[in-house]
Amino acid sequence: MDTGELAWAVTATALVLLMTPGVAFFYGGLVKAKSVVSMMMMSFGSLGLVSVLWILYGYSMSAVDSPFQFAGNPFADFALGSMVADNDGLVGVTFGATFAIITVALVSGAIADRAKFGAWMIFVGLFATLVYFPVAAWVWGGGWAYSLGELMGLPEVIDYAGGTAVHINAGAAALALALVLGRRVVFEKGAHKPHNVPLVLLGASLLWFGWFGFNAGAEAFGGGNAGVGLIIVNTLGCTAAAILGWLVVEKIKDGKPTAVGAASGAVAGLVAITPACANLSPGWALVLGVIAGAVSALAIELKFKLGFDDSLDVVGLHLVAGMIGTLYLGFFAIDTGLFTGGDFGQLIVQTIAAFGVLIYSFVVAFILGLAIEKTIGFRVKNEDEVAGIDTVIHGGEAYDFVEQK
């Protein structure tokens, strides 16, 4: 990299790292006041543990020599000993770490108000090792998804910045853990209101800010910068359109557009554009945003109809919008989509990659969650959940309303 490229790569890495505290604020505002510390700590716990594991062996696992290899050798360059003098390479390692961190942190929203921190941290380590690191190799590191188009004589799978590896992966795992931990003591529509809406908006704003590093930052490690303009306009446009799509559905369905709805719509748009940011014309990106926002606004109601307690709508936002963005490319990707000059080939490979990651992530996360629940226990006691778990687990509360002397 030249000096300018290196500066942007470092900036983009910092932007993506900021997204995990953004998730913490977004999730923290959505829970009740007596659970906000616990909720935010799950993101910061992920930040700590996944960073260490990525440096020790996760990066080594994220690239393979053959599309038929499950993952890279974790001991091939343990603790990056051979990369000490590789300046550009270490920047890439750090950028990759930020993706791993936020993917795992996103899962925590499905188990808000009722998870033990120690059990969560065990899940974080195992999920990162057995799911995220291999999936990163499948999608970006030469694995089966990366090579699927070549193997089948079709266009290559498009996942520019993480529709499969990040959002479908996290959403599927979130669904699995929601099923393992079961419903909260009180589970009905309207029972759990956000305790701090400004905190939710702050978190969504930090996510949107950081997402320009998430999407456009990936270009710094892919060679050249010809696509940066398209990437950033699509990241803006799709997200903005998703806000409108969500608010229109909310107005029709519930009678009022809400601030939390606007924030959630923005997240849905960001998720949807992640795999597609470099491969859609701006007009089709706007259409994608409207679809993702509207469908996600409807999808969050499924948990009440189907009976799974996805506390903060990780499934409705990340799994649903991630699937929409990934499959949408099969229809509208520049030159290769079904309606934009291609044939069914792009849709075929997008579908295989999306469902392959979804199934693998769900199954492994379910097994890991169940094993933790049956051994040390994953869920807190009901009385602790009702009282609020901040004091029980972390020995403190987010807000001290007692006058200090």
N, C-alpha and C positions, 0 to 999 in steps of 0.2 A: 504494500500500500504506500502511496505517497502521503505527504503530511496532511493534506485535506481529507483524503479517504480515511486515514487513521483517526483524525479528529472526529469525523462523523461516526465511525464505528464505535469509538469510546462513548460518544454522546448517546448514540442509539442504545448501547448496552445499559447506560445509566437510566435512560427513559424506560426501558423494559423492566429493569429492577424496581423502579418506582411503582410499576403496576401492581406488584404484590401488596405493598402498603395501601394502594388504591382499593384492592379487593378487600383488605382488612377494614377500611373505612366503610365501603359499600355494604359489606356483610354486617359490620358492627352496628350501623344505623338501623338495619332491618330487624334486629332482634330486640328483646326486651332489655330494659336498663340494667337488670341484674345478671345478664349473660353477655354483655358486650365485651368485657375483658377476655373472657374465655373464647369468644368468637374471633376476636382479633389476634389472640395468641396462637390460634391454630394456623393462621397465615404466617406469623413470624416464626413459629416453630418449624414450619415447612421451609422458610427462607434459610434458617440456620442449618438444618440437617441435610437438605437436598444439595445445598452449596458444597458442603463437605464431601458428600458421597460422589458428586459429579467430578470434583477434583481428584478424589482418590481413584475411582474406577468408572464412573458413569460416562465420562467422555470417551474412554477407551471402548466402552460397550456400544457407543452410538454410531459406529461405522463397521461395515462388514466387507469381506473380500468377495463374497458370493451372494447372489439373491436367495440362495437356499440355506444361508447361515442364519441362525436365530438371533444372535447378537455378537458384538465384538468380544474379544478376550479381555475380561476385566483387569487382568494382570499384565497386559501387553505394555502398558506404560503407567504403572501404578504411581499415583501422586504426581504424574506429569514430569517425572525425573529427566526424560530425554528432551523436553521442550523448553528448558530454561532459557536458551538463547533464541528461541523462535518467537520474536515479538508479535508478528502478525497472527501466528497460530494461537498464542495465548489470549489475544483479544477475541478471537473466534471461540475459544473455549469458554471464556467468560460470557460472551453473548449467548451461547448455547445453554449455559447454566441458568440464565434468567428465564428461558422458556421452560426448562424442567421445573424450576421453582413454582412458577405461577400455575402450571398445569396441575400439580399436586394440591396447591393451596385452594384452587377452585372447588375441589371435591368437598371441602369442609362445609360448604354452605348447605349441603343436603342433610347434615346431622346436627344442625344448630340446636342449642339449649339442652343437649342430652348426652354428649360424648365426654369420656374421660380423656384428659390431655395426654397422659402416658400411653394409653391405648392408641390414640390418634398418632402419636409420634412413631410407635412401632409400625402402624399401617403405612405411614409416610415413607419410612425406610424400605419396607418390603415392596410397596407399590412402585416407588421410583426404580428400584432394582429390577423387579420382575416385569414391569409393564412399561413405564415411560422410557427407560434407557433402550430396551429392545425396539419399541415402537418408533423411536427417533431414528434408529438404524434402518428400520423397514421403509420409512417414508423419505428420509433425507440422506441416509448413509449408505446407499447402494443395496438395500434389502429388497424383499419381494415386491413391495408396493412401488418403490422407486423404479424397479425394472419391469413392472407388470406389462406396460405397453410394448416394450421390446420383446418380451417373452411371448406375447399374444399377437404380435404384428399389428398393434393398434397404437393410437397416440399415447404418450406417456401420461401418467397420473399427474394432475395438477393439485398441489397443496403448497402454495407459495409460503405461507407463514404459520400453518398449523390448524387447519380445519379438522383434519383427522387426528394428527399427533397430539394436539392440545385440547380442542373443544369436544370432539366426539369422544375422545379418550376420557377426559374428565367427566363429561356428562354421563357416560355409561357407568363409570365407577361410582358416581354419585347415586345413581339409581340403585346399584347393588348395595351400597351401604345404607341407604334409606330403607331398603327391605330388610336388611340384617338387624338394624337397630329398632325398627318398628316405629309406630306413631308416638308422638308426644302425648303426655297425659291428657291434654286438651287438643283435639284435632278437628277443627271445623272452620269453615270459611268465616273470616272476620275475627277469629279468636286471638290471633297473634298480629298485633299492629306494630309497625316500625316505631321505635322509641325516639328516633332522632332523624327526621327527614333531611335536614341540612347535611348531616353526616353522610347520608346516602348519596346526595347530589355531589358532595365533595369527592366521594369515592369514585363515582361515575366520571367526574371531570378529570380526575387523575388518570383513570383508565384511558379515557379518550386521548389525553395529552401523551401518555406513554405509548399508546398504540401506534403513533406515527413512527416511533422507534421500532416497534414490534413488526410492522409491515415494511416500511421503507428501509429500516435497518438491515433487513435480510438481504437487500440488494447490495450492500457493501461487501458481503461475503460471497456473492454470486458472480462477481466480475462485471465491471462497467456500471454506469448509472443511467442508462438510456430510459429505463422504465420508471424512474423515481417520480416524475411528474404525474404519470398515470396512477401510480400507487397512492400518492397523497391525495389527489382529487377524489379517487374512489373511496379512500378511507374517510374523507369528509362527507362526501355525498351520500354514500350508502347509510352511514350512521344517522345523518340528518333525516333522511327519508324514513328510516326505521322509527325514529321518534314520532314522526307524523302518523305512520301506519299504526303504531301502538295506541296513540292518543285517540285516533278516530274510532278504533275498535272499542277502546275503553269508554268513550263518550256514548257510543251506541249501546254498549252492553250494560254499563253501570250508571250512565247519566252524567258522569263528571270525568274530565281528564285530570289526572293527578300528577304531582311532582315525582312520586315514586314510579309511576308509569312512564314518565319522560325519561327518567334515569334508566329504567329497565329496557325501554325501547332503544336507547343509545347502545346499551351493552349488546342487545340482540343484533343490531346493525354491525357493530364492531366484530362480533363473532362471525357473522355471515360473510363479511368481506375479507376476513383473514385468509382463507385459501384462495380467494378469487381476485385479490387486489391488483395483480399485475396482468390479468388475463380477461378483463371485461372492459368494454367501452364505457365511458361515464354514464351514458343513458341507461344501459342495462344494469349498471351498478345501482342507479337510483331505483329501478324497478325491483331489484333484489332487496334493497332496504325496506321498501314498502311491504313486500311479501314477508320478509323475516320479522319485521315489527308486528304486523297484523297476526301472523300465524302464531308467533310466540305469545302474544297477548291472549290468544285463545288456548294455547297449549298449557299454560300454567294452571288452568282449571282442571286438567286431567287428573291431578293428584287427588282431588276431592271425589271425582267420579270413580277412579280406579282404586283409591284407598291407600296409596303410598305417600308417606310424609316426607316429601322433598322440601325441607323447611324453607329455603330461600330460592327455590326455583332454578336450581342448577340444571335440571333435566329440561325444563321448559325453555330456558335461555340457551345454554351451551350445547346440549345434545341436539335439540330441535333446530336452532339456528345454524349450528355447525353442519348438520346434515343438509339443510336447505342450501347453504353456501357451497358445499362440496358437490352436491348433485346438480345444482343450477349451472355449473360449469359444463356439464354434459350437454346442455341445451344452448348456452350463450357464450361459451369461451371464444375469444377472438380466433377466427379461422377454423377452429376444430369442433365447435359446438354444433349440435344437430341443426339449429336454425341459423347458424352464422357461417355456413360454408363447409361444414363437416358432415359426419354421418353418425351412426349410433355408437361408434367406437369410443369416443370420449365419455359418453354416458356409461358405457359398460365398465370401463376401468375405474371411473369415479365411484360407481356403485360397489364394485368388488372391494376396493380399498376402504371405503367408508364402513361397510358392514363387517369386513374382516377385523378392523380395529375395534369397532363397537362390541362385537361378540367376545373377542379376546379380553378386552378390558373389563367387561361386565363379569365374565366368568371368574377371572383371577381375583378381581376385587371382592366378589361375593365370597369366594373361598377364604381369602385372607381375613375379611371382616368376620366371617362366621368362626374361623379358628380363634381369632382374638376374643370374640364374645364368649366362646365356650371355655376358654382357658382363664385369662385374667379378667375378663369382662370388659366390654366396650362402652356400655351405657351406664350412666350414673343412676343412683336410686331415685325413685319417683318423688320422694319428699325433697330431695336436693334440686331436682328439676323444677318443681313448683316454687321453691324458695328463691331460685336463681343460683347458678353454679359458680359465679365469680368468687365468692368468699370461700366456698367449699374447696375449690380446685386451686385457686391462685392466691387466696388469702387477702383479697382486696376487692374494692368495687370501683367502677368507673367514675361515680359521682359521690362526693361527700357533701351532704346537705346540712351536716351538723356544724354550727358555728365554731370556728377554732378560737381558742383562748390564747 
